[in-house]
């Protein structure tokens, strides 16, 4: 297996302060090592065609690597077209609690906000 590249590129997505705080809390609470980065991506499925992927993972060979406020972000190269300009936020209100995705590439989203079509 070839060596994984460590180059950090300009990020196609952004994380709000709330998302950064919550991700730091999760990483610390679950004792996630610094070898892991935050994987952001898409997969087929969901009520609108695509679902978001958000979770800590190890870097893979076909990943682009970004750093946002000290958080290493991993994304498959082919996912950038769907996520360019997306903002990940953390909502902690009475009606909603969890990560939300503000994606300018989504032509349609579902009621739960976790799937979209492009």
C-alpha positions as a Markdown table, in Angstrom:
| # | Residue | x | y | z |
|---|---|---|---|---|
| 1 | Unk | 0.0 | 0.0 | 0.0 |
| 2 | Unk | 1.4 | 3.4 | -0.9 |
| 3 | Unk | 2.1 | 5.9 | 1.8 |
| 4 | Unk | -0.8 | 8.3 | 2.6 |
| 5 | Unk | -0.1 | 11.9 | 1.7 |
| 6 | Unk | -0.1 | 14.4 | 4.6 |
| 7 | Unk | -0.6 | 17.5 | 2.5 |
| 8 | Unk | -3.4 | 19.8 | 3.8 |
| 9 | Unk | -5.5 | 21.6 | 1.2 |
| 10 | Unk | -7.9 | 24.5 | 1.3 |
| 11 | Unk | -11.2 | 23.1 | 2.6 |
| 12 | Unk | -14.3 | 23.0 | 0.4 |
| 13 | Unk | -16.5 | 23.0 | 3.5 |
| 14 | Unk | -16.8 | 25.0 | 6.7 |
| 15 | Unk | -17.6 | 24.2 | 10.3 |
| 16 | Unk | -19.4 | 26.7 | 12.6 |
| 17 | Unk | -18.0 | 27.4 | 16.1 |
| 18 | Unk | -20.8 | 25.3 | 17.5 |
| 19 | Unk | -19.9 | 22.3 | 15.3 |
| 20 | Unk | -16.2 | 22.6 | 16.2 |
| 21 | Unk | -17.1 | 22.7 | 19.9 |
| 22 | Unk | -19.3 | 19.6 | 19.7 |
| 23 | Unk | -16.9 | 17.7 | 17.6 |
| 24 | Unk | -14.1 | 18.4 | 20.1 |
| 25 | Unk | -16.4 | 17.2 | 22.9 |
| 26 | Unk | -17.3 | 14.0 | 21.1 |
| 27 | Unk | -13.6 | 13.3 | 20.3 |
| 28 | Unk | -12.6 | 13.8 | 23.9 |
| 29 | Unk | -15.6 | 11.9 | 25.4 |
| 30 | Unk | -15.0 | 8.9 | 23.1 |
| 31 | Unk | -11.2 | 9.0 | 23.4 |
| 32 | Unk | -10.7 | 9.2 | 19.7 |
| 33 | Unk | -7.0 | 9.3 | 18.8 |
| 34 | Unk | -5.4 | 12.0 | 16.8 |
| 35 | Unk | -4.8 | 9.4 | 14.0 |
| 36 | Unk | -8.5 | 9.9 | 13.2 |
| 37 | Unk | -10.0 | 12.7 | 11.3 |
| 38 | Unk | -13.5 | 13.9 | 10.7 |
| 39 | Unk | -14.9 | 12.1 | 7.6 |
| 40 | Unk | -17.4 | 14.3 | 5.7 |
| 41 | Unk | -19.0 | 12.8 | 2.6 |
| 42 | Unk | -22.1 | 11.5 | 0.9 |
| 43 | Unk | -23.6 | 8.1 | 0.1 |
| 44 | Unk | -26.5 | 7.1 | -2.0 |
| 45 | Unk | -29.8 | 6.7 | -0.1 |
| 46 | Unk | -32.0 | 8.8 | 2.1 |
| 47 | Unk | -35.4 | 10.2 | 1.1 |
| 48 | Unk | -33.9 | 12.7 | -1.3 |
| 49 | Unk | -31.3 | 10.6 | -3.1 |
| 50 | Unk | -28.1 | 11.2 | -1.0 |
| 51 | Unk | -27.3 | 11.1 | 2.7 |
| 52 | Unk | -24.5 | 12.9 | 4.5 |
| 53 | Unk | -21.6 | 11.0 | 6.1 |
| 54 | Unk | -20.2 | 12.6 | 9.2 |
| 55 | Unk | -18.0 | 10.7 | 11.7 |
| 56 | Unk | -14.4 | 10.1 | 12.8 |
| 57 | Unk | -12.4 | 7.7 | 10.7 |
| 58 | Unk | -8.8 | 6.9 | 9.7 |
| 59 | Unk | -7.4 | 8.5 | 6.5 |
| 60 | Unk | -7.7 | 6.4 | 3.4 |
| 61 | Unk | -5.6 | 6.5 | 0.2 |
| 62 | Unk | -8.1 | 8.4 | -1.9 |
| 63 | Unk | -8.9 | 11.1 | 0.7 |
| 64 | Unk | -8.2 | 14.8 | 0.5 |
| 65 | Unk | -7.2 | 16.2 | 3.9 |
| 66 | Unk | -8.2 | 19.6 | 5.2 |
| 67 | Unk | -7.7 | 21.3 | 8.5 |
| 68 | Unk | -10.5 | 23.5 | 10.0 |
| 69 | Unk | -9.8 | 25.2 | 13.3 |
| 70 | Unk | -7.5 | 22.3 | 14.4 |
| 71 | Unk | -9.8 | 19.5 | 13.2 |
| 72 | Unk | -8.4 | 17.2 | 10.5 |
| 73 | Unk | -11.2 | 16.7 | 7.9 |
| 74 | Unk | -11.1 | 13.8 | 5.5 |
| 75 | Unk | -13.1 | 13.7 | 2.3 |
| 76 | Unk | -13.0 | 11.3 | -0.7 |
| 77 | Unk | -12.0 | 13.4 | -3.8 |
| 78 | Unk | -15.2 | 12.4 | -5.7 |
| 79 | Unk | -17.4 | 13.8 | -2.9 |
| 80 | Unk | -16.2 | 17.4 | -3.2 |
| 81 | Unk | -18.5 | 18.2 | -6.2 |
| 82 | Unk | -21.6 | 17.5 | -3.9 |
| 83 | Unk | -20.2 | 19.3 | -0.8 |
| 84 | Unk | -18.4 | 22.4 | -2.2 |
| 85 | Unk | -19.4 | 25.4 | 0.0 |
| 86 | Unk | -21.3 | 23.3 | 2.6 |
| 87 | Unk | -21.5 | 24.5 | 6.2 |
| 88 | Unk | -21.8 | 22.0 | 9.0 |
| 89 | Unk | -23.4 | 23.4 | 12.1 |
| 90 | Unk | -24.5 | 22.1 | 15.6 |
| 91 | Unk | -28.0 | 22.9 | 16.7 |
| 92 | Unk | -28.9 | 22.6 | 20.4 |
| 93 | Unk | -32.4 | 24.0 | 20.5 |
| 94 | Unk | -35.7 | 22.8 | 21.9 |
| 95 | Unk | -36.9 | 21.6 | 18.5 |
| 96 | Unk | -33.6 | 20.4 | 16.9 |
| 97 | Unk | -30.5 | 18.9 | 18.4 |
| 98 | Unk | -27.7 | 17.6 | 16.3 |
| 99 | Unk | -25.6 | 18.4 | 13.3 |
| 100 | Unk | -27.1 | 20.3 | 10.4 |
| 101 | Unk | -25.9 | 20.7 | 6.8 |
| 102 | Unk | -26.3 | 23.9 | 4.9 |
| 103 | Unk | -25.4 | 22.8 | 1.4 |
| 104 | Unk | -25.7 | 25.3 | -1.5 |
| 105 | Unk | -25.5 | 22.3 | -4.0 |
| 106 | Unk | -28.7 | 20.7 | -2.8 |
| 107 | Unk | -31.5 | 21.3 | -5.1 |
| 108 | Unk | -33.9 | 19.6 | -2.7 |
| 109 | Unk | -33.7 | 18.4 | 0.9 |
| 110 | Unk | -35.9 | 16.2 | 3.0 |
| 111 | Unk | -37.7 | 17.2 | 6.2 |
| 112 | Unk | -35.0 | 15.7 | 8.5 |
| 113 | Unk | -32.2 | 17.7 | 6.8 |
| 114 | Unk | -29.9 | 14.7 | 6.5 |
| 115 | Unk | -30.5 | 13.8 | 2.9 |
| 116 | Unk | -30.6 | 15.9 | -0.3 |
| 117 | Unk | -30.6 | 15.7 | -4.1 |
| 118 | Unk | -28.2 | 17.6 | -6.4 |
